[in-house]
């Protein structure tokens, strides 16, 4: 499970999330607001409760941060959806 989470958070779309500019802005150390960036909750879990998996009739559990596939729990966790190539 840890490697799946690490893999998802390593996707290039989260580069701005981990550069900490927003943290410095929120604390008041810098005055310029960073550009909008994707966060895991909004990208991977928002608006999936009524969707069905890309490859089976199961309800979606997560959206892959790399390939943008909507995956059920079985395809993501049990079949170990480990992605290592960024696809736009």
N, C-alpha and C positions, 0 to 999 in steps of 0.2 A: 504494500500500500504506500509506503514512504517513497519508493522509487517512482510510482505513478504520479504522486503529488509533486515531487521534485521535477519530473518530466514536464508536467503541465505548467508549472510555474517558471520553467526555463524557456518557454516559448518566447520568441522575439517580441510579441505584442505586449509583454509585461516589462520590457526594458525600462520604460519611464517610471513604472511603479517602484522599481527598486533603486533608482538613482537618488532618491531621498530629497529631491528639490521640493516636493510638496510638503514634506515634513518640516523643512526649514521655513517654508512660506507660512504654514499653519501656526508655527511657534512665533512668528513675527521677526525672524532673523533676516529674511529677505522680503522685499516689498513687491517684486514682480511675481504674479501668479503663473505657475507652470502651465503649459498647454494641456488640453484634455488627454487623458490616458485611460486605457482599458484596465479594469480591475477584475480579478477572478470571479467575484460574485456576479457582477453585471454581465460579463461575457459568458461564463460557463453555466450559470444557474438561473438567469433571468428569463422568464417566459418559456419555460420548458415543461411546466406541469400539465399542459394539454397536448403535448406533442408525442408522436410515436417514433420509435427508433428507426434509423435509416435502413437497417438490415433485417428487422424482425418486428412482430406485432406488439412488442413490449413498450411500456411507457418510458419516455426518456428520463435518464438520471443526470446526465451531464453533456455538455457540448465540448468537444475536444478543442483545446486552445491552439493546437497546431493545424489540424486539417479541417476544423469546423464541422465535423460530423456530429450528429445528434445520436448519442449512444445510451442504451439501457445499461443497467447494472451488470448484467451478464457479459455483455460485449466489452464494457470498460474494465471492470474489475476481474471477473473470473477468466476472461479470455486475454487479459492483460494488454490493453490498448496502449502500447508504448510507442510513441511517435518521435522520430528524430529528424524529420525533414520538413522545413517550412513550406507550406503551399498557400498561396493567396487565392 
